[in-house]
């Protein structure tokens, strides 16, 4: 990393920056989980399938992923919501980590920054060099970057995980990236920003558990 990049880094976020980050993360969570929930419901998985033998491979994988959330006697509805939260958490944390790398110049072509033409720089390259359609190129660039990073940061970027069976749709992906833009680059350069993203995303779960135990 060059000296200028180091000089722009900050160790910790101040209170105002954390409060703004919390608001954005809460909005991110609601938007992504709504989209994941919608996609699962569109596939008829808001209720437990009665005839699992008739499912195609894609739906069978999703059912098995929801089944994995069925611990401690959870109902299908509870396991469904746990899976929605897990997918949403994975997507938001990936995008946040990618944005941190982009502002630090660790990634050559951004996959979370949209240009005026409606493409990310990485997607634009795929359109011109690989002749992908614009709608395909955006998520393809995102997938390709995740796969490149998976060797070094396997848990976060491993697209073979059960929480990677669903991507946000195109409009939602662009909206999520737009929300990331609401956070200044200097915040993404802070050493503790990803820790706060983790905490703010999971805070509703912690608060719900605390309420049950009181």
C-alpha positions in Angstrom: 0.0 0.0 0.0 1.4 3.5 -0.9 2.0 6.2 1.7 -0.9 8.3 0.5 -3.3 5.5 1.1 -1.9 4.8 4.5 -2.3 8.5 5.4 -6.0 8.4 4.5 -6.7 5.4 6.9 -8.1 5.9 10.3 -8.0 3.5 13.2 -11.6 3.9 14.5 -14.9 5.5 13.6 -16.3 8.3 15.7 -19.8 8.3 17.1 -21.4 10.2 14.2 -19.8 7.8 11.7 -20.9 4.8 13.6 -24.5 6.1 13.9 -24.6 6.8 10.2 -23.2 3.3 9.4 -25.8 1.7 11.7 -28.6 3.4 9.8 -27.2 2.3 6.4 -26.6 -1.3 7.6 -30.2 -1.6 9.0 -31.5 -0.4 5.6 -29.2 -2.8 3.8 -30.5 -5.7 5.9 -34.1 -4.9 5.4 -33.7 -4.5 1.6 -31.6 -7.7 1.0 -33.7 -9.9 3.3 -36.9 -8.7 1.7 -35.5 -9.7 -1.7 -34.2 -13.1 -0.5 -37.6 -13.8 1.1 -39.4 -12.8 -2.1 -37.2 -15.1 -4.2 -37.8 -18.0 -1.9 -41.5 -17.3 -1.8 -41.7 -17.1 -5.5 -40.3 -20.6 -5.6 -43.0 -21.8 -3.2 -40.7 -22.3 -0.3 -42.4 -20.1 2.3 -44.2 -23.4 3.2 -42.5 -26.7 3.6 -42.8 -28.7 0.3 -45.1 -31.7 0.7 -43.6 -33.7 -2.2 -39.8 -33.2 -2.1 -39.3 -35.9 -4.7 -40.8 -33.6 -7.4 -38.3 -30.8 -6.8 -35.7 -29.9 -9.4 -32.0 -29.8 -8.3 -32.0 -26.0 -7.6 -35.1 -26.2 -5.3 -33.8 -29.3 -3.6 -30.6 -27.5 -2.7 -32.6 -24.6 -1.2 -34.8 -27.0 0.8 -31.8 -28.8 2.1 -30.2 -25.4 3.1 -33.3 -24.4 5.0 -33.4 -27.8 6.7 -29.9 -27.1 8.0 -31.4 -24.2 10.0 -33.8 -26.5 11.7 -32.2 -26.8 15.1 -33.7 -27.1 18.5 -37.1 -28.0 17.1 -37.5 -25.0 14.9 -40.6 -24.9 12.7 -40.2 -24.6 8.9 -41.2 -20.9 9.2 -38.4 -20.3 11.8 -35.8 -22.2 9.8 -36.9 -20.2 6.7 -36.3 -16.9 8.4 -33.0 -18.1 9.8 -31.9 -19.0 6.3 -33.1 -15.6 4.9 -31.0 -13.8 7.6 -28.0 -16.0 6.8 -28.1 -15.2 3.1 -28.7 -11.5 3.7 -25.8 -11.4 6.2 -23.5 -13.1 3.7 -24.4 -10.7 0.9 -24.0 -7.5 2.9 -20.7 -8.6 4.5 -19.3 -9.5 1.1 -20.3 -6.2 -0.4 -18.9 -4.3 2.5 -15.7 -6.2 2.3 -15.4 -5.6 -1.4 -16.0 -1.8 -0.9 -13.3 -1.8 1.7 -10.9 -3.4 -0.8 -12.0 -1.1 -3.6 -11.3 2.2 -1.6 -7.9 0.7 -0.6 -7.1 0.0 -4.3 -6.8 -3.8 -3.6 -9.2 -4.5 -6.5 -8.4 -3.2 -9.9 -11.9 -2.7 -11.2 -14.8 -2.0 -8.8 -17.7 -4.4 -8.7 -19.8 -2.3 -6.2 -19.6 1.1 -7.9 -22.0 1.9 -10.7 -21.1 4.4 -13.4 -23.5 6.7 -15.3 -24.0 4.0 -17.9 -25.5 1.6 -15.3 -22.5 -0.7 -15.2 -19.8 -1.3 -12.7 -16.2 -0.9 -14.1 -15.7 -4.7 -13.8 -19.0 -5.4 -15.6 -18.1 -2.9 -18.4 -14.9 -4.9 -19.1 -16.9 -8.1 -19.4 -19.3 -6.5 -21.8 -16.5 -5.2 -24.1 -14.1 -8.1 -23.8 -16.3 -11.1 -23.1 -19.4 -9.8 -25.0 -21.7 -10.5 -22.1 -25.1 -8.8 -22.0 -25.1 -5.8 -19.6 -27.6 -7.5 -17.2 -25.5 -10.6 -17.0 -22.2 -8.8 -16.7 -22.9 -7.1 -13.4 -23.4 -10.2 -11.3 -20.9 -12.1 -13.4 -18.2 -9.6 -12.4 -19.3 -9.8 -8.8 -19.1 -13.6 -8.9 -15.7 -13.6 -10.6 -14.2 -11.3 -8.0 -15.6 -13.4 -5.2 -14.1 -16.5 -6.7 -10.7 -14.8 -7.1 -10.7 -13.8 -3.4 -12.0 -17.1 -2.1 -8.6 -18.7 -2.1 -7.4 -16.1 0.4 -10.6 -15.3 2.3 -12.5 -18.6 1.8 -15.3 -18.3 4.4 -16.5 -14.9 3.3 -16.2 -15.4 -0.5 -16.8 -19.1 -0.9 -19.7 -19.3 -3.3 -20.2 -23.0 -2.7 -21.7 -22.3 0.7 -25.4 -22.8 1.3 -25.8 -19.1 1.9 -24.6 -18.5 -1.7 -27.5 -20.2 -3.4 -29.3 -17.0 -3.8 -28.0 -13.7 -5.3 -29.8 -10.4 -5.0 -31.7 -9.7 -8.2 -30.2 -7.0 -10.5 -32.2 -4.1 -9.2 -31.6 -5.0 -5.6 -27.8 -5.5 -6.2 -27.7 -1.9 -7.7 -29.7 -0.6 -4.8 -27.5 -2.2 -2.2 -24.4 -0.8 -3.9 -26.1 2.6 -3.9 -26.5 2.4 -0.2 -22.8 1.6 0.2 -22.2 4.9 -1.7 -23.9 6.8 1.1 -21.0 5.9 3.4 -17.8 8.1 2.8 -14.7 6.4 1.6 -12.8 7.4 4.7 -15.3 5.3 6.7 -14.6 2.3 4.6 -10.9 2.8 5.2 -11.3 2.6 9.0 -9.7 -0.4 10.6 -12.9 -1.3 12.6 -15.6 -0.7 9.9 -16.2 -4.3 9.1 -16.5 -5.2 12.8 -19.3 -2.5 13.1 -21.0 -3.8 10.0 -21.1 -7.3 11.6 -22.4 -5.9 14.9 -25.1 -3.7 13.4 -26.4 -6.4 11.1 -26.7 -8.9 14.0 -27.9 -6.4 16.6 -31.7 -7.2 16.0 -31.0 -10.9 16.6 -29.1 -10.1 19.8 -31.8 -7.8 21.0 -34.5 -10.4 20.3 -32.6 -13.0 22.3 -32.1 -10.6 25.2 -35.8 -9.9 25.2 -36.7 -13.6 25.3 -34.3 -14.1 28.2 -35.6 -11.3 30.4 
